[in-house]
Each structure stands twice: as C-alpha cells, then as structure tokens.
Amino acid sequence: MQKELNTHLIKERLEQYGYNQSSISDKLNVSREAVSQWLRNKTLPKPAKLLKLGKILDLSYRELVLQENYFEPRIAFRKKGSAKTTEKHFKRAKETGYALEQLVEFLPPEMMIKPPAFANPIDEYSYIQKAAKLIRVKFNISNYKVEFSEVINILNQFNIILIPVLLGSKKYHENALHIHLPASATTWVYINLDTKVFDFKFWLAHELGHILTPSLEGKEAEDFADDFAGAFLLPGELAETQYYELKKLRSDRKKTNYILNAAKDIIVSPITIYKEVNKYAKHNKLDKIDLEKLLYAATFNFTKDYKLISEVLCKAEKPEVGSYIHVSEEFFHTIFFNLLKQYHKKRGITLSYIRKIIDIPITDAKEIYDFIVNASN
C-alpha cells in the first residue's frame, strides 16, 4: 500500500470550481509542471501545499489522499459528447476490473506480454505527428484511409482483449471503456457497437493512443489519446494539402462541401478533418479556417445517412445473441467469450457475474448467460 492523491476526485473538483493546472499552480505558488506531476501521481505535494490545496477545493486529507493498492484497476473512458465522468462511473468500472481478474488464468500465455509504449509522451503537435507516423509505418499502413480491420489488427497484436458490446446509441455514458489490470499487465477494452461509423473508427484509434501511453492518466491521457487519434486517421501531410486546397475556395459553403467529400473518401468525421487542418495551421502560424457554425450543422445532417456499426455488422438493429457473438469473434477476433466458456467449465458462471463484467440490461445479460452455458455443454 502506498499514498497517492485521489486524482479523479481532485480533477472533478477542479473542473467544478473552474480551475485548471495553470490557475491552481498560481494559487499554490508552484510551477504548472509540479501540479501536472501531482495529478499524474508522479509526486506528492508537500504537507503545507496539500493542506492549502484541500482548503481551496474544500476536501479533507482523507478525501485528498488514498492508501491506494498498486494493483487497483486503471480506468479510462471514451465518453459520449459532453457526458461527465463521476466517481460513480470510476467505482463501477473498477468493480468490473476486479471481476475481469477472474478470467486472467484462462488467457493464452502470449497474452501476458506487455504492449510497447511511447517514451516520455507529451501532447505536442510535432510529437503526436511523429508518434502517429511511427505506428502507421510499423504496421504498414500506407494509404491515407485507415481501414477498421487495420486498427483492430493493431489492437490484437498489442494483446488487447476487445469486448464488443451493444450499449445503445443514447442511454449510456461511454462509447468505450479501457481497463488495465496491473497485477496481470492485461488491458481490456469495451467497444460500443451502437455507434456511427466515423465515431467508431475515431475511438478505436483513441483507445490505441491510451494503450501506447500507460504513464498518462486523467485529462492528460484523454487529450493525448484524442490528438493521437486525429493524427493517426489524418496525417499531417494530408492536413497540409487540405489546408491549402481549402484556402483556394472562396465561399464557406464550398469549403464545407470539400471537407464533407474528404470525410466520405477516407471515412473520417468531417469534424476530425476540420480540427486536424486547423491544428496544422496553428502549429505553422497560419490563419485558421473558420467554419464552426456551418460545418457542425452540415456534419449532423451528413451522418444521418450512415447506420450504426451494430446494424452494419449484425445486419439487424437488435441482433440475436448468437449473431452478435459470432460477429464479435469473426470481425474483432475477440477471445472474450471463449474465456467465459472456460470460466464456466471450471467454476460455473452466474448471471450476476455476467452483469458485473458487462453493464447491460438484465434481459440481454440473461441471453448471453444462456448462450455461454449451452455452448459450454
């Protein structure tokens, strides 16, 4: 057991009170880098600074400092839109992580190897571009358009256990849930199939960003993963070309149509293209292309023509459990359901266990439970 800051609660309170790392560093009279180190649990504040931080955020010592188990599951969410991550979400996800530990003994030996990681990751344009290019080269992705199968192949080669789930398109808090289990050095990624094609591809790449930066946590990790996903799906050289093509067009309508057509060609969200083009512009001190109002409205209409991934892969809005599991194993090459079968043969699976590891309605959990039991007999 060792002392660590309760970073999830602290970050939640910082956001609630309208503080960022810069403003809180000013109030505590320390460097922004010191605050960053605290929030990443690299260092602990000195007692006087910790006391002052508690007063500013109205938190007690017990709320500020955890006696944290090194082997506690590490959690990251790919949230939906402006959804807020709360302590309740983290608690539920950690409970899921502890339940997943029971499946570790059934993993094949090669799954116990840690994936590689970026050295000293920083969320800076040049670093992100080099990192994204490195992964593209390593896995022989030469075309600008990244296929789903290519991202899934990378995730599987990094020994990630993928868990495709039908979470619904509106009800749930996250599009993806990333759980790392330090005790076994395994990573489990829940991926929501009830998502439009553009978002689906982006957060697959986002998860890849998380996997390659295990040293990052919280907002820092999320920002890096988002920027990595953008650069991976739309390399800097393509963003450069698109920037100058857009500058040739006089009307905002023509610029918006150009981005929509580019999005259709490479199956990337128009918003991702827009953001990456302007990241390129900012890095090179060029004028921003301002299409916010027009492009966001156009993107909303643009995505209406695309089905959810669950409908595309399963050929049904509400697929039968057998079809869903078959697609999960065939398309994502997941071993998750096979692990459940092995678990059942040795210990006997229960409906409550299914609900612990897959946060879905009880009727859906019952269908999966019945399938696993019958397939194991």
TORKOL-4160 file (C-alpha; in steps of 0.2 Angstrom, whole numbers, padded with zeros to 4 digits, m for minus):
377
<pt num="1" X="0000" Y="0000" Z="0000"/>
<pt num="2" X="0006" Y="0017" Z="m0004"/>
<pt num="3" X="0000" Y="0035" Z="m0003"/>
<pt num="4" X="m0007" Y="0043" Z="m0019"/>
<pt num="5" X="m0018" Y="0058" Z="m0022"/>
<pt num="6" X="m0036" Y="0055" Z="m0026"/>
<pt num="7" X="m0034" Y="0062" Z="m0043"/>
<pt num="8" X="m0051" Y="0058" Z="m0050"/>
<pt num="9" X="m0060" Y="0067" Z="m0036"/>
<pt num="10" X="m0047" Y="0082" Z="m0037"/>
<pt num="11" X="m0049" Y="0084" Z="m0056"/>
<pt num="12" X="m0068" Y="0083" Z="m0054"/>
<pt num="13" X="m0067" Y="0097" Z="m0040"/>
<pt num="14" X="m0055" Y="0107" Z="m0051"/>
<pt num="15" X="m0067" Y="0107" Z="m0065"/>
<pt num="16" X="m0082" Y="0110" Z="m0054"/>
<pt num="17" X="m0073" Y="0126" Z="m0046"/>
<pt num="18" X="m0067" Y="0132" Z="m0063"/>
<pt num="19" X="m0048" Y="0129" Z="m0060"/>
<pt num="20" X="m0035" Y="0122" Z="m0072"/>
<pt num="21" X="m0017" Y="0117" Z="m0069"/>
<pt num="22" X="m0011" Y="0135" Z="m0073"/>
<pt num="23" X="m0023" Y="0144" Z="m0061"/>
<pt num="24" X="m0021" Y="0131" Z="m0047"/>
<pt num="25" X="m0002" Y="0132" Z="m0048"/>
<pt num="26" X="m0003" Y="0151" Z="m0046"/>
<pt num="27" X="m0014" Y="0149" Z="m0031"/>
<pt num="28" X="m0002" Y="0137" Z="m0023"/>
<pt num="29" X="0014" Y="0146" Z="m0029"/>
<pt num="30" X="0021" Y="0131" Z="m0038"/>
<pt num="31" X="0025" Y="0128" Z="m0056"/>
<pt num="32" X="0012" Y="0121" Z="m0068"/>
<pt num="33" X="0024" Y="0106" Z="m0070"/>
<pt num="34" X="0023" Y="0102" Z="m0051"/>
<pt num="35" X="0004" Y="0102" Z="m0052"/>
<pt num="36" X="0005" Y="0091" Z="m0068"/>
<pt num="37" X="0016" Y="0079" Z="m0058"/>
<pt num="38" X="0004" Y="0078" Z="m0044"/>
<pt num="39" X="m0011" Y="0075" Z="m0055"/>
<pt num="40" X="m0002" Y="0061" Z="m0063"/>
<pt num="41" X="0003" Y="0054" Z="m0046"/>
<pt num="42" X="0022" Y="0055" Z="m0050"/>
<pt num="43" X="0025" Y="0065" Z="m0034"/>
<pt num="44" X="0015" Y="0071" Z="m0019"/>
<pt num="45" X="0013" Y="0089" Z="m0013"/>
<pt num="46" X="0022" Y="0094" Z="0002"/>
<pt num="47" X="0011" Y="0094" Z="0018"/>
<pt num="48" X="0009" Y="0113" Z="0018"/>
<pt num="49" X="0004" Y="0113" Z="m0001"/>
<pt num="50" X="m0008" Y="0098" Z="0002"/>
<pt num="51" X="m0016" Y="0107" Z="0016"/>
<pt num="52" X="m0019" Y="0123" Z="0005"/>
<pt num="53" X="m0025" Y="0113" Z="m0009"/>
<pt num="54" X="m0038" Y="0105" Z="0002"/>
<pt num="55" X="m0044" Y="0122" Z="0008"/>
<pt num="56" X="m0045" Y="0128" Z="m0010"/>
<pt num="57" X="m0055" Y="0113" Z="m0016"/>
<pt num="58" X="m0065" Y="0110" Z="0001"/>
<pt num="59" X="m0058" Y="0092" Z="0003"/>
<pt num="60" X="m0052" Y="0084" Z="0019"/>
<pt num="61" X="m0035" Y="0074" Z="0020"/>
<pt num="62" X="m0044" Y="0058" Z="0018"/>
<pt num="63" X="m0053" Y="0064" Z="0003"/>
<pt num="64" X="m0036" Y="0071" Z="m0005"/>
<pt num="65" X="m0025" Y="0056" Z="m0001"/>
<pt num="66" X="m0028" Y="0037" Z="m0005"/>
<pt num="67" X="m0019" Y="0022" Z="0003"/>
<pt num="68" X="m0020" Y="0015" Z="m0015"/>
<pt num="69" X="m0017" Y="m0003" Z="m0020"/>
<pt num="70" X="m0004" Y="m0004" Z="m0034"/>
<pt num="71" X="m0014" Y="m0017" Z="m0041"/>
<pt num="72" X="m0030" Y="m0007" Z="m0042"/>
<pt num="73" X="m0038" Y="m0007" Z="m0060"/>
<pt num="74" X="m0034" Y="0008" Z="m0070"/>
<pt num="75" X="m0048" Y="0016" Z="m0079"/>
<pt num="76" X="m0051" Y="0027" Z="m0095"/>
<pt num="77" X="m0067" Y="0032" Z="m0103"/>
<pt num="78" X="m0071" Y="0037" Z="m0121"/>
<pt num="79" X="m0086" Y="0047" Z="m0116"/>
<pt num="80" X="m0101" Y="0052" Z="m0126"/>
<pt num="81" X="m0101" Y="0071" Z="m0131"/>
<pt num="82" X="m0101" Y="0081" Z="m0116"/>
<pt num="83" X="m0105" Y="0067" Z="m0103"/>
<pt num="84" X="m0097" Y="0070" Z="m0086"/>
<pt num="85" X="m0086" Y="0056" Z="m0078"/>
<pt num="86" X="m0090" Y="0055" Z="m0060"/>
<pt num="87" X="m0083" Y="0045" Z="m0045"/>
<pt num="88" X="m0098" Y="0033" Z="m0048"/>
<pt num="89" X="m0093" Y="0029" Z="m0065"/>
<pt num="90" X="m0075" Y="0025" Z="m0059"/>
<pt num="91" X="m0081" Y="0015" Z="m0045"/>
<pt num="92" X="m0092" Y="0004" Z="m0056"/>
<pt num="93" X="m0078" Y="0002" Z="m0069"/>
<pt num="94" X="m0066" Y="m0003" Z="m0055"/>
<pt num="95" X="m0078" Y="m0016" Z="m0049"/>
<pt num="96" X="m0079" Y="m0023" Z="m0067"/>
<pt num="97" X="m0060" Y="m0023" Z="m0067"/>
<pt num="98" X="m0059" Y="m0034" Z="m0052"/>
<pt num="99" X="m0072" Y="m0046" Z="m0059"/>
<pt num="100" X="m0061" Y="m0047" Z="m0075"/>
<pt num="101" X="m0046" Y="m0053" Z="m0065"/>
<pt num="102" X="m0055" Y="m0070" Z="m0063"/>
<pt num="103" X="m0053" Y="m0073" Z="m0082"/>
<pt num="104" X="m0035" Y="m0070" Z="m0082"/>
<pt num="105" X="m0030" Y="m0088" Z="m0078"/>
<pt num="106" X="m0038" Y="m0093" Z="m0094"/>
<pt num="107" X="m0028" Y="m0082" Z="m0106"/>
<pt num="108" X="m0016" Y="m0090" Z="m0118"/>
<pt num="109" X="0002" Y="m0087" Z="m0112"/>
<pt num="110" X="0006" Y="m0075" Z="m0126"/>
<pt num="111" X="m0007" Y="m0063" Z="m0120"/>
<pt num="112" X="0003" Y="m0060" Z="m0104"/>
<pt num="113" X="0016" Y="m0049" Z="m0114"/>
<pt num="114" X="0015" Y="m0030" Z="m0111"/>
<pt num="115" X="0012" Y="m0020" Z="m0127"/>
<pt num="116" X="0026" Y="m0007" Z="m0131"/>
<pt num="117" X="0024" Y="0011" Z="m0126"/>
<pt num="118" X="0029" Y="0028" Z="m0131"/>
<pt num="119" X="0044" Y="0036" Z="m0122"/>
<pt num="120" X="0040" Y="0052" Z="m0112"/>
<pt num="121" X="0024" Y="0056" Z="m0121"/>
<pt num="122" X="0019" Y="0074" Z="m0122"/>
<pt num="123" X="0003" Y="0081" Z="m0130"/>
<pt num="124" X="0013" Y="0092" Z="m0143"/>
<pt num="125" X="0009" Y="0093" Z="m0161"/>
<pt num="126" X="0026" Y="0088" Z="m0168"/>
<pt num="127" X="0027" Y="0073" Z="m0155"/>
<pt num="128" X="0010" Y="0067" Z="m0159"/>
<pt num="129" X="0013" Y="0068" Z="m0178"/>
<pt num="130" X="0029" Y="0058" Z="m0176"/>
<pt num="131" X="0020" Y="0045" Z="m0165"/>
<pt num="132" X="0006" Y="0043" Z="m0177"/>
<pt num="133" X="0018" Y="0041" Z="m0191"/>
<pt num="134" X="0028" Y="0028" Z="m0182"/>
<pt num="135" X="0013" Y="0017" Z="m0179"/>
<pt num="136" X="0007" Y="0019" Z="m0197"/>
<pt num="137" X="0025" Y="0013" Z="m0203"/>
<pt num="138" X="0027" Y="m0001" Z="m0191"/>
<pt num="139" X="0010" Y="m0009" Z="m0196"/>
<pt num="140" X="0012" Y="m0005" Z="m0215"/>
<pt num="141" X="m0002" Y="0007" Z="m0216"/>
<pt num="142" X="0002" Y="0017" Z="m0232"/>
<pt num="143" X="m0014" Y="0023" Z="m0238"/>
<pt num="144" X="m0022" Y="0039" Z="m0230"/>
<pt num="145" X="m0038" Y="0029" Z="m0227"/>
<pt num="146" X="m0036" Y="0018" Z="m0212"/>
<pt num="147" X="m0047" Y="0003" Z="m0213"/>
<pt num="148" X="m0056" Y="m0004" Z="m0197"/>
<pt num="149" X="m0048" Y="m0021" Z="m0199"/>
<pt num="150" X="m0031" Y="m0012" Z="m0198"/>
<pt num="151" X="m0034" Y="m0004" Z="m0182"/>
<pt num="152" X="m0042" Y="m0020" Z="m0175"/>
<pt num="153" X="m0027" Y="m0029" Z="m0180"/>
<pt num="154" X="m0015" Y="m0017" Z="m0171"/>
<pt num="155" X="m0025" Y="m0019" Z="m0155"/>
<pt num="156" X="m0025" Y="m0038" Z="m0156"/>
<pt num="157" X="m0006" Y="m0038" Z="m0160"/>
<pt num="158" X="m0004" Y="m0027" Z="m0144"/>
<pt num="159" X="m0013" Y="m0041" Z="m0134"/>
<pt num="160" X="m0028" Y="m0031" Z="m0130"/>
<pt num="161" X="m0044" Y="m0041" Z="m0125"/>
<pt num="162" X="m0058" Y="m0032" Z="m0135"/>
<pt num="163" X="m0075" Y="m0034" Z="m0129"/>
<pt num="164" X="m0088" Y="m0028" Z="m0142"/>
<pt num="165" X="m0105" Y="m0023" Z="m0133"/>
<pt num="166" X="m0122" Y="m0016" Z="m0138"/>
<pt num="167" X="m0123" Y="m0002" Z="m0126"/>
<pt num="168" X="m0137" Y="0008" Z="m0135"/>
<pt num="169" X="m0134" Y="0024" Z="m0145"/>
<pt num="170" X="m0140" Y="0036" Z="m0132"/>
<pt num="171" X="m0143" Y="0029" Z="m0115"/>
<pt num="172" X="m0125" Y="0025" Z="m0109"/>
<pt num="173" X="m0111" Y="0037" Z="m0103"/>
<pt num="174" X="m0097" Y="0030" Z="m0113"/>
<pt num="175" X="m0093" Y="0024" Z="m0131"/>
<pt num="176" X="m0078" Y="0014" Z="m0124"/>
<pt num="177" X="m0071" Y="0009" Z="m0108"/>
<pt num="178" X="m0052" Y="0005" Z="m0105"/>
<pt num="179" X="m0047" Y="m0006" Z="m0090"/>
<pt num="180" X="m0029" Y="m0010" Z="m0087"/>
<pt num="181" X="m0026" Y="m0023" Z="m0074"/>
<pt num="182" X="m0008" Y="m0020" Z="m0067"/>
<pt num="183" X="m0007" Y="m0037" Z="m0057"/>
<pt num="184" X="m0008" Y="m0046" Z="m0074"/>
<pt num="185" X="m0002" Y="m0032" Z="m0085"/>
<pt num="186" X="m0018" Y="m0035" Z="m0096"/>
<pt num="187" X="m0029" Y="m0022" Z="m0105"/>
<pt num="188" X="m0047" Y="m0025" Z="m0108"/>
<pt num="189" X="m0057" Y="m0013" Z="m0120"/>
<pt num="190" X="m0075" Y="m0012" Z="m0121"/>
<pt num="191" X="m0081" Y="m0005" Z="m0138"/>
<pt num="192" X="m0099" Y="0001" Z="m0141"/>
<pt num="193" X="m0106" Y="m0006" Z="m0157"/>
<pt num="194" X="m0121" Y="0006" Z="m0156"/>
<pt num="195" X="m0110" Y="0020" Z="m0164"/>
<pt num="196" X="m0109" Y="0028" Z="m0181"/>
<pt num="197" X="m0095" Y="0023" Z="m0192"/>
<pt num="198" X="m0085" Y="0039" Z="m0190"/>
<pt num="199" X="m0085" Y="0040" Z="m0171"/>
<pt num="200" X="m0082" Y="0021" Z="m0171"/>
<pt num="201" X="m0066" Y="0022" Z="m0180"/>
<pt num="202" X="m0060" Y="0038" Z="m0170"/>
<pt num="203" X="m0062" Y="0030" Z="m0153"/>
<pt num="204" X="m0054" Y="0014" Z="m0159"/>
<pt num="205" X="m0039" Y="0025" Z="m0163"/>
<pt num="206" X="m0042" Y="0034" Z="m0147"/>
<pt num="207" X="m0040" Y="0018" Z="m0137"/>
<pt num="208" X="m0024" Y="0014" Z="m0147"/>
<pt num="209" X="m0017" Y="0031" Z="m0140"/>
<pt num="210" X="m0021" Y="0025" Z="m0122"/>
<pt num="211" X="m0013" Y="0008" Z="m0124"/>
<pt num="212" X="0003" Y="0017" Z="m0130"/>
<pt num="213" X="0004" Y="0029" Z="m0116"/>
<pt num="214" X="0001" Y="0019" Z="m0100"/>
<pt num="215" X="0010" Y="0033" Z="m0090"/>
<pt num="216" X="m0003" Y="0046" Z="m0093"/>
<pt num="217" X="m0019" Y="0047" Z="m0083"/>
<pt num="218" X="m0035" Y="0058" Z="m0082"/>
<pt num="219" X="m0037" Y="0073" Z="m0093"/>
<pt num="220" X="m0019" Y="0072" Z="m0099"/>
<pt num="221" X="m0022" Y="0054" Z="m0105"/>
<pt num="222" X="m0038" Y="0059" Z="m0114"/>
<pt num="223" X="m0031" Y="0074" Z="m0123"/>
<pt num="224" X="m0016" Y="0064" Z="m0129"/>
<pt num="225" X="m0027" Y="0050" Z="m0135"/>
<pt num="226" X="m0039" Y="0062" Z="m0144"/>
<pt num="227" X="m0025" Y="0071" Z="m0153"/>
<pt num="228" X="m0016" Y="0054" Z="m0157"/>
<pt num="229" X="m0032" Y="0048" Z="m0165"/>
<pt num="230" X="m0034" Y="0063" Z="m0175"/>
<pt num="231" X="m0016" Y="0062" Z="m0182"/>
<pt num="232" X="m0017" Y="0044" Z="m0185"/>
<pt num="233" X="m0033" Y="0045" Z="m0195"/>
<pt num="234" X="m0027" Y="0061" Z="m0204"/>
<pt num="235" X="m0008" Y="0063" Z="m0206"/>
<pt num="236" X="m0001" Y="0080" Z="m0205"/>
<pt num="237" X="0004" Y="0079" Z="m0223"/>
<pt num="238" X="m0014" Y="0076" Z="m0229"/>
<pt num="239" X="m0019" Y="0090" Z="m0217"/>
<pt num="240" X="m0007" Y="0102" Z="m0225"/>
<pt num="241" X="m0013" Y="0098" Z="m0243"/>
<pt num="242" X="m0031" Y="0100" Z="m0237"/>
<pt num="243" X="m0027" Y="0117" Z="m0229"/>
<pt num="244" X="m0021" Y="0124" Z="m0245"/>
<pt num="245" X="m0035" Y="0117" Z="m0255"/>
<pt num="246" X="m0047" Y="0125" Z="m0243"/>
<pt num="247" X="m0039" Y="0141" Z="m0244"/>
<pt num="248" X="m0041" Y="0141" Z="m0263"/>
<pt num="249" X="m0060" Y="0141" Z="m0261"/>
<pt num="250" X="m0069" Y="0157" Z="m0258"/>
<pt num="251" X="m0086" Y="0153" Z="m0250"/>
<pt num="252" X="m0088" Y="0144" Z="m0234"/>
<pt num="253" X="m0101" Y="0133" Z="m0242"/>
<pt num="254" X="m0088" Y="0126" Z="m0254"/>
<pt num="255" X="m0076" Y="0124" Z="m0240"/>
<pt num="256" X="m0088" Y="0114" Z="m0230"/>
<pt num="257" X="m0093" Y="0103" Z="m0245"/>
<pt num="258" X="m0074" Y="0100" Z="m0248"/>
<pt num="259" X="m0072" Y="0093" Z="m0231"/>
<pt num="260" X="m0088" Y="0083" Z="m0232"/>
<pt num="261" X="m0082" Y="0075" Z="m0248"/>
<pt num="262" X="m0065" Y="0071" Z="m0240"/>
<pt num="263" X="m0074" Y="0063" Z="m0225"/>
<pt num="264" X="m0083" Y="0052" Z="m0236"/>
<pt num="265" X="m0067" Y="0047" Z="m0246"/>
<pt num="266" X="m0057" Y="0042" Z="m0230"/>
<pt num="267" X="m0072" Y="0038" Z="m0218"/>
<pt num="268" X="m0066" Y="0050" Z="m0205"/>
<pt num="269" X="m0078" Y="0063" Z="m0197"/>
<pt num="270" X="m0079" Y="0080" Z="m0205"/>
<pt num="271" X="m0075" Y="0087" Z="m0188"/>
<pt num="272" X="m0059" Y="0077" Z="m0186"/>
<pt num="273" X="m0053" Y="0084" Z="m0203"/>
<pt num="274" X="m0058" Y="0102" Z="m0198"/>
<pt num="275" X="m0049" Y="0100" Z="m0182"/>
<pt num="276" X="m0033" Y="0092" Z="m0189"/>
<pt num="277" X="m0032" Y="0105" Z="m0203"/>
<pt num="278" X="m0033" Y="0119" Z="m0190"/>
<pt num="279" X="m0020" Y="0110" Z="m0179"/>
<pt num="280" X="m0008" Y="0111" Z="m0194"/>
<pt num="281" X="m0012" Y="0129" Z="m0197"/>
<pt num="282" X="m0009" Y="0134" Z="m0178"/>
<pt num="283" X="0007" Y="0124" Z="m0177"/>
<pt num="284" X="0013" Y="0133" Z="m0193"/>
<pt num="285" X="0006" Y="0150" Z="m0188"/>
<pt num="286" X="m0006" Y="0151" Z="m0202"/>
<pt num="287" X="m0023" Y="0158" Z="m0202"/>
<pt num="288" X="m0037" Y="0147" Z="m0195"/>
<pt num="289" X="m0051" Y="0141" Z="m0207"/>
<pt num="290" X="m0067" Y="0146" Z="m0198"/>
<pt num="291" X="m0082" Y="0135" Z="m0202"/>
<pt num="292" X="m0088" Y="0131" Z="m0185"/>
<pt num="293" X="m0107" Y="0135" Z="m0187"/>
<pt num="294" X="m0109" Y="0129" Z="m0205"/>
<pt num="295" X="m0098" Y="0113" Z="m0203"/>
<pt num="296" X="m0106" Y="0107" Z="m0187"/>
<pt num="297" X="m0123" Y="0108" Z="m0194"/>
<pt num="298" X="m0118" Y="0100" Z="m0210"/>
<pt num="299" X="m0110" Y="0086" Z="m0201"/>
<pt num="300" X="m0126" Y="0082" Z="m0191"/>
<pt num="301" X="m0135" Y="0080" Z="m0207"/>
<pt num="302" X="m0121" Y="0071" Z="m0216"/>
<pt num="303" X="m0120" Y="0057" Z="m0203"/>
<pt num="304" X="m0139" Y="0054" Z="m0204"/>
<pt num="305" X="m0135" Y="0044" Z="m0220"/>
<pt num="306" X="m0124" Y="0031" Z="m0210"/>
<pt num="307" X="m0130" Y="0016" Z="m0200"/>
<pt num="308" X="m0124" Y="0011" Z="m0183"/>
<pt num="309" X="m0110" Y="m0001" Z="m0183"/>
<pt num="310" X="m0121" Y="m0014" Z="m0175"/>
<pt num="311" X="m0133" Y="m0013" Z="m0189"/>
<pt num="312" X="m0119" Y="m0014" Z="m0202"/>
<pt num="313" X="m0110" Y="m0029" Z="m0195"/>
<pt num="314" X="m0125" Y="m0039" Z="m0187"/>
<pt num="315" X="m0137" Y="m0034" Z="m0201"/>
<pt num="316" X="m0150" Y="m0030" Z="m0188"/>
<pt num="317" X="m0154" Y="m0016" Z="m0176"/>
<pt num="318" X="m0156" Y="m0029" Z="m0162"/>
<pt num="319" X="m0147" Y="m0044" Z="m0166"/>
<pt num="320" X="m0149" Y="m0061" Z="m0158"/>
<pt num="321" X="m0135" Y="m0066" Z="m0146"/>
<pt num="322" X="m0128" Y="m0079" Z="m0157"/>
<pt num="323" X="m0126" Y="m0067" Z="m0171"/>
<pt num="324" X="m0119" Y="m0054" Z="m0160"/>
<pt num="325" X="m0106" Y="m0066" Z="m0153"/>
<pt num="326" X="m0102" Y="m0073" Z="m0170"/>
<pt num="327" X="m0098" Y="m0056" Z="m0177"/>
<pt num="328" X="m0088" Y="m0051" Z="m0162"/>
<pt num="329" X="m0077" Y="m0066" Z="m0164"/>
<pt num="330" X="m0076" Y="m0065" Z="m0183"/>
<pt num="331" X="m0073" Y="m0047" Z="m0185"/>
<pt num="332" X="m0064" Y="m0042" Z="m0169"/>
<pt num="333" X="m0055" Y="m0058" Z="m0166"/>
<pt num="334" X="m0060" Y="m0057" Z="m0148"/>
<pt num="335" X="m0056" Y="m0071" Z="m0136"/>
<pt num="336" X="m0068" Y="m0064" Z="m0123"/>
<pt num="337" X="m0082" Y="m0076" Z="m0125"/>
<pt num="338" X="m0071" Y="m0091" Z="m0126"/>
<pt num="339" X="m0064" Y="m0085" Z="m0109"/>
<pt num="340" X="m0081" Y="m0085" Z="m0102"/>
<pt num="341" X="m0084" Y="m0103" Z="m0108"/>
<pt num="342" X="m0068" Y="m0109" Z="m0100"/>
<pt num="343" X="m0073" Y="m0100" Z="m0084"/>
<pt num="344" X="m0090" Y="m0108" Z="m0084"/>
<pt num="345" X="m0082" Y="m0126" Z="m0087"/>
<pt num="346" X="m0071" Y="m0123" Z="m0072"/>
<pt num="347" X="m0081" Y="m0113" Z="m0060"/>
<pt num="348" X="m0099" Y="m0112" Z="m0066"/>
<pt num="349" X="m0104" Y="m0095" Z="m0072"/>
<pt num="350" X="m0118" Y="m0085" Z="m0065"/>
<pt num="351" X="m0130" Y="m0072" Z="m0071"/>
<pt num="352" X="m0123" Y="m0059" Z="m0058"/>
<pt num="353" X="m0106" Y="m0062" Z="m0064"/>
<pt num="354" X="m0111" Y="m0058" Z="m0082"/>
<pt num="355" X="m0119" Y="m0042" Z="m0076"/>
<pt num="356" X="m0103" Y="m0037" Z="m0067"/>
<pt num="357" X="m0092" Y="m0039" Z="m0082"/>
<pt num="358" X="m0104" Y="m0032" Z="m0095"/>
<pt num="359" X="m0115" Y="m0017" Z="m0089"/>
<pt num="360" X="m0131" Y="m0021" Z="m0099"/>
<pt num="361" X="m0149" Y="m0024" Z="m0096"/>
<pt num="362" X="m0153" Y="m0040" Z="m0086"/>
<pt num="363" X="m0163" Y="m0047" Z="m0101"/>
<pt num="364" X="m0148" Y="m0045" Z="m0113"/>
<pt num="365" X="m0136" Y="m0052" Z="m0099"/>
<pt num="366" X="m0148" Y="m0067" Z="m0097"/>
<pt num="367" X="m0147" Y="m0071" Z="m0116"/>
<pt num="368" X="m0128" Y="m0071" Z="m0115"/>
<pt num="369" X="m0128" Y="m0081" Z="m0099"/>
<pt num="370" X="m0139" Y="m0094" Z="m0108"/>
<pt num="371" X="m0128" Y="m0094" Z="m0124"/>
<pt num="372" X="m0112" Y="m0097" Z="m0114"/>
<pt num="373" X="m0120" Y="m0111" Z="m0103"/>
<pt num="374" X="m0127" Y="m0120" Z="m0118"/>
<pt num="375" X="m0111" Y="m0118" Z="m0129"/>
<pt num="376" X="m0101" Y="m0125" Z="m0114"/>
<pt num="377" X="m0111" Y="m0141" Z="m0113"/>
